[in-house]
Amino acid sequence: MLDRSAENNISVEEGNGCCVLRVGERILKRSLGTAICARISGHKGKSRFTDVSIDLLDRNLGADEVEKLKKYVQDHCKVTVRHIYSNTADISRKSSVETQNIAAEGWSESNNTLYMRSTVRCGQILSHAGSIVLAGGLNAGGLIEAAQSIVVLGELCGEARAGLSGGINSFIFAGAFSPVKVSIGGVSLTYSRIPERMLGSNVICSRHQNELILKERFVETPAKGCVSVGY
């Protein structure tokens, strides 16, 4: 039997035709499927949507468990699960070896900027005490952390944390912007807050005081010390 307090521990954020569910930490792993489906069923009576994105926060789920959850929700709720985001502790503990595999595919460092030719996959963490330029993509469930700026020339679907050294001039650029979360100097922006027209577009994210600003193209000259990208 479903614990109704678990169902109520799932917040719902609506976009255009898509519903983002953020699953609270109090819900047990064995109750995820039933709690999510109950929340979707209850919310469908109030609004119409066919696509769902699920944010599992820092749950201890592996890739197979995530796929089983996706199938369960789609089969029982008759919706399309567009994304399931999970930056989980057990996967992160395996990331040190995987991160070495990323570096082995091609990297170089110049002027405190790490240049990487690869894709950061689910459960992998790429971090650097400067700026990062990734000639590849960041998959959902992957994480990039940089003391300064982050440039992802491919698709950015995971989480990117820039400006960890506190630099207000840090920025995040993506060739195709669709992240679960981005943050600069501790100020963050989640997927559900991104305008739909910007999803999948070339976007630069910068910080202005205590909020993040999104622009659809690289129109400003970065401040000294930032990474520049030519087109």
Secondary structure by P-SEA (a helix, b strand, c coil): cccccccccbbbbbcccbbbbbbcccccccaaaaaaaaaaaaaaaaccccbbbbbbccccccaaaaaaaaaaaaaaacccccbbbbbcaaaaaaaaaaaaaaaaacccccccbbbbcccccccbbbbbccbbbbcbbbcccbbbbbccbbbbccccccbbbcccccccccbbbbcccccccccccccccccccccccccccbbbbbbcccbbbbbccccccccccbbbbcc
